[in-house]
């Protein structure tokens, strides 16, 4: 390899804004953090007029109560029914009654054809609560914006997480209470759920065929380089 044309040694991770995912929080490269909540949904059109008015007033109350920034995110994905189809296949194989066995088989084929023809979408709703780097200190925040991307964090991860938890936990609890008034259940995503979410976001094609194992305990979202000894 010519010195004028050195080998490219960068990885995709160098281009990602995520530094680490730890203690159910996302740490970004500039030292800021964010917490991600997931929430259920309601079919507004099926509510009565009085229920719709109550829902609108409760949502308006939620917005008026906010004293901090919140990002609302809706992700639409093609519905993955592979697990459900596997359960139907197992039920079909374990069914001794030939009539019931045929009914399960027809139902399984109907589900497969419906999903293929109609392109059924699955919507998920998220709330992102940010923790700004300015909350760590103005001097360090100003300096970090002028530094290269590969520069280390302005503080240690443990200190950033400690400060972020103090600021984010009360905001999380407030949002959970407000969403309960709407009849919605909101909860914080765990570290494993956050890793799976970012894996699907940054690998939309690959995630369709290669799933992250359910229930696996991941300790780091990043692929660390291999170190050769000797």
N, C-alpha and C positions, 0 to 999 in steps of 0.2 A: 504494500500500500504506500503510495506516494505521500510525503509529509504535507504536500499541498492539498491532498484530499484525504484527510483523516477519516477513520471509520466512525460511523454514527453510533454512539453508545447510549443515547437517551432512550427512555422507555415511555410508554403511554402514560404511566403514572405521573411523570414529570409535568404533563400538561393538565392534569386534573387539579381542581381547586381544593380538594379534600386532602388534609394532612393525615388525619387519623379518625377513627370512630371508637370511642371508649366511654364506658359508663353511661351508655344510652344517649350520648351526645356526639355531634359531628364537629370536629375541630378543623378549621380551614387554615390554609397556608399562611395567612397574614396574622393569625392568632385569634381571630374571632371564632365564635361558635354558633351553633343553632340546635334547637330541639324540634323534633318532628312529632306531631300528634296525628293520629288517624281517627276518623269519626264515621259513624253510621249516617244513613240518609233516610229521608221520608219522602213518600210520593205526595207532593203538595196538591196535585190535581184530584186526588181521591178524598181529600179532606172536605168536610162541610164548610160552608161560608164562615160560620162562627169560629171553627177550628183554624181556618186560614187566616182570619183576622188576628187570632191569638198568637199564631206562629209569626206573623209579620211584626206584631208589637214586641214579641220576645226577641226577635232578631234585631229589631231597631234598638232595643234596650242593650243587647250585647254589643252592638257597634258603638253606642254612646258611652259604654262603660270602659272602652279600651283607652288606656293611657300609654300604650306601647305599640310598636309596629308588628303586624302579623301578615304573613303571606298565605293566601288560600290557593291550593293547588288541586286540580282535578286531572287524574290520569285515566285515559280510556285505552283499554287493551282488548285484544281479541280474547274472548272467554275460553279459558283452558278447562275442558271437561274430561281430560284424560283420566284423572283420578276417579271420577264418577263412572266413566265407562269401564274402568278396571273393576270397580265394585260390582257393576252389572254383569260383567263377564264371569266373575267369581260366583255370583248368585246363580247364573245360568248353568255353570258347570256343576254346582252342588245341588241343583234341583232334580229330584227324582221323578216328579210328575211331568210327563211329556207335554201336556197341555200348557202348564205353567212355564215350562222350559221354553216352549215356542213363543209364548207371550213376552217373556223377558228378552228373547232374541229379537223379536220385532220391535220392541220398545227401544232397545239399544241401537238398532239400525236407524230408527226414527230420530233419535237424539243426534247421531252422527251426521245424518243428512241435513237436519235443521241447522246445526252449527255451521256446516260447510256452505250451505246455500245463503243463509241470512247474515252470515258474518256477525254473530252475536258478540256484543261488546260488554266488557266488565268495567264499571267505573269505580274508582277509589278516590276518597276525599282526604286531603291532608292539610294540616295547618303547620306552618313553619314559624317558630318564634326565634328571632335572631338575638345574639349577644354581640354587640359591637366591640371592636378593638378599642374604641375610645373609652370604654368602661374599664379597661385595664390600665389606662394612664395616657394622657395626651402626648407626653414626650416620646414614649415608646411607639405609640400609634403613628405619630408623624414620621418617625424614622423608618418604620417598617414599610411604609408606602413607597419609600425611595430606594429600598433595597432590592436586589435581584430575587427571583422566585425561589431559588435554591437556598437562600439564607435561612438560618435557623429561626425558630419561633422567638418572639421577643421575651417570652417567659417559658418556664417549664410547663409541660402538659398538665402536671398535677396542680400547679398553681392556677392555670387557666381554667381547668375544670372546676376547681374549688370556687373561684369567683363566678363562673358561669352558673353553677348550681344555685348559688345564693340569689342571683338575679332572675333566673329562669323558673325555678320551682314555684314561687308565688304566682307568676304569670300563668303557668300551666294549671295550677289549682283554680285560678279565677276562670279560665276558659272552660275547664271541665264543669264547673258549677253553672256557668251560663248556658252551656250546651245541654245540660240536664234539664234546664227550664224549657228548652226547645223539644225535649223528648229524644235527644240524641246522646249517644254514649261516645265520649271522646277519651282516648288513652294515649300514653306516650309509647312510641316505638322503642323496642329494645335494640341492643347492639346487633344481634343476629338479624333482626328484621330490617334494620338500616342497611346492613351489608347486602342483604338480598335485594332491597329496593334500589340501591345504587348499582348493583350488578345488572339488574334488569334495565335500568335507565341507560347505562353506558354500553350494554351489550344486547340491544333489542333483538337482533337476529339469533345470536348464539344462545340467548336465554330461552328461546322457544324449544330448543332441542336438548340443551344441557342445563338441567335444573340444579340449584344448590340443595343439598340434602336437607330434608326437614328435620329439625331438632338437633342439627350438628352444632357443637359449641365452637364458635370461631373466636380466636383471641386477637386477630389482627385482620383488617380489611385489605392490607397491602401485601404484595408478593415481595419478599425480601431477597436480595441477591445472594447467590450461593458463594460461600467462602471456602476456598481450598486451603487445606493445611498440609504442610510438608512439601 
